[in-house]
Amino acid sequence: MAERRRAAAARVKEPAAPPEAQTTRAFPADEPPEQLLGYYADMVLIRKFELSADQMYKRAKIGGYCHLNLGEEAIVVGLMAALLPTDYLFTNYRDHGYALMRGLEPGRVMAELFGKSTGVSKGRGGSMHMFDVGVRLLGGYGIVGGQLPPATGAALALTYRGAPGPDAEVVMCQLGDGTTNIGAFHESLNLAAVWHLPIVYVVVNNRLGMGTTVEAAAGEPELYKRGSSYRIPGERVDGTDVLAVRNGARRALDRARLKREPALLEVMCYRLRGHSVVDPARYRSSADVETAQAADPVPLLRQSLIAAGLLDEAEAQRFEADADARVAAAVAFADASPDPSPSQLFDYAYATPVPNAPHALPGEPVVVLP
Amino acid sequence: MTTMTIAKAINEGLRATLKNNPKALLMGEDIGALGGVYRVTEGLKKEFGADRVVDTPLAEAGIIGTAIGLALRGYHPICEIQFDGFVFPGFNQITTQLAKIHARSAGQLSTPVVIRIPYGGGIGSIEHHSESPEALFAHTAGLRIISPSNAHDAYWMIQQAAACPDPVIVFEPKRRYWQKGEINTDDPGLDPFQARVIHPGTDATIVVYGPLVPVALAAADAAEEDGHSVEVIDLRSISPMDFETVSTSVEKTGRLIVAHEAPTFGGVGGEIAARISERCFYALESPVLRVGGFHMPYPVARVEEHYLPDVDRLLEALDRALAY
């Protein structure tokens, strides 16, 4: 067994070969230029926000762990462009960009990373747990696979409320490549199949589960095929191409919306940094890192827009300056916001008051002597 | 007033919940067509339909997780876990999601899910089918944990759990499912999270819950013949715990014995002992004693009577307490 493992490890030392590095990409003629520029602006905002989060983490403004969407900007923007405001979103812990693209103020998102009381979840969720019921973001989830069964249940709830059709609500459940190895993935896909649920599972395949390659971790490393044992159709799209992601997501969402059947979408990308901010990713070869940088979706879209004559250098710099200003304002807002009060420590532990909760803080007497 | 078994009382409680709350639904393995291994949900699928009484695949994480998702969208799912030991594949969803989403979302979302778990031994079965894992869940904030011991409480507590905005785990004493009792269908009489003094006494207090309640009452009767007056408290709620009722009793009796089927090590009894020692230090005449299962996997059928606390073990503990 050990030998087999070693042999398997030797076989898959490097992540899967990347697509040919591209410098520019052409756009379909029917794609409105202002929409393309909007996608670019969104991707730049996520990029700047995440680079700032990295800095703030290193300055100890953000505690705990912090997982960035760097390298996944086209995926976040493409998916969120396809998702309707009436749809529901569940994500994993790499969720900052999704919260921004669902329309949450960057200041509230940054404040949540800071753990401040003005954050999306009043500082109680932190980086990994963005919740906003108003924009139907039903959570980032810190436990790998934790979001899948609840997302599947939310899709079940939708079947109780309305018929399939162009206006039907659906659920999108984002997850990472490593999650496809967890039992909850398979239980959820099975339930979604037997109950015909309107849900799209989106596997963001950045080729690494922390430091373990997909090939070393998954019996079927072509992850979009993993729905086949539940007869859930899968599609793989290039996650560095915002239009490919958006169009793939629309096809999957349409299936959920119109046919009320689940779908699996795999989006391929590279993680530009470590698993989290504190991970130097020494397990990656320099060749792999170079490949990842060559596939960076943000400069790729920038160059493509310039090549298509839709953007010039000065405008591009304005986009970046705008994003810089928004992120700086977000950081200033988060920094100036108050911490949650210790008097609110016990709030929200239960939805209703609980008698006998030990509301004694350290240092306070628990027993009053007679 | 009407008389029925605990199993039937839960069935009637579930029926009333499904009738009164259109957002309530039942989920579980073989709860519909079969009516559940213990027939607790018998007839409900026929009456309310497959959408309200959902037969699920064998997938506890899937059952509990989808119940969470339903709750996030405004439903009130009531899940049946077939046996105590079968809850563990769903443990992750219970402790990492169900218990915490309300806090994590700063109150934006609630997860009013009820999880019914038939628990405890005495049915001649083995591990996974006879365990008492309540302490594992009591340790997790965000969950409420209750255990009815009689038909009246079973009828009402399942309905009260279903109406609670918090997640509630209902541990049902499976070896007492066929025990009959009177039900007042007009009045629950008590909040589900309060303890009840079920036998007044002055010399010592026994705190029990679930399947050991009849054992404690029998021990109190036997002690009475020896001239000892024992107060018996049915704890009913394990989390939150009604320390008021327990400490009021111990202030009077000065002696406390806690009994449960679960192993005493790291168990609910230890929490009660610690709290009562803090609250009633000057009233205690003897150490708080625990009677419970041993620190071992649940034993095989032929010897389980040596494992389960019985009248004799309670009386021995009582003798020790009274000897101080």
Interface residues (C-beta under 8 A of the other chain):
Chain A: Y88 S121 K122 R124 G125 H129 F131 D132 V133 L138 G139 Y141 I143 G146 L148 P149 P150 A151 T152 G153 A154 A155 L156 A157 L158 Y160 R161 G183 A184 E187 S188 N190 L191 V194 D347 Y348 A349 Y350 A351 T352 V354 P355 N356 A357 V366 V367 P370
Chain B: D51 T56 P57 A59 A61 G62 I64 G65 T66 A67 I68 G69 L70 A71 L72 R73 G74 Y75 P77 P89 N92 Q93 T96 Q97 I101 H102 A103 R104 S105 A106 G107 Q108 L109 S110 P112 A141 G142 R144 C164 P165 D166 F193 P240 M241 D242 F243 E244 E278 R279 F281 Y282
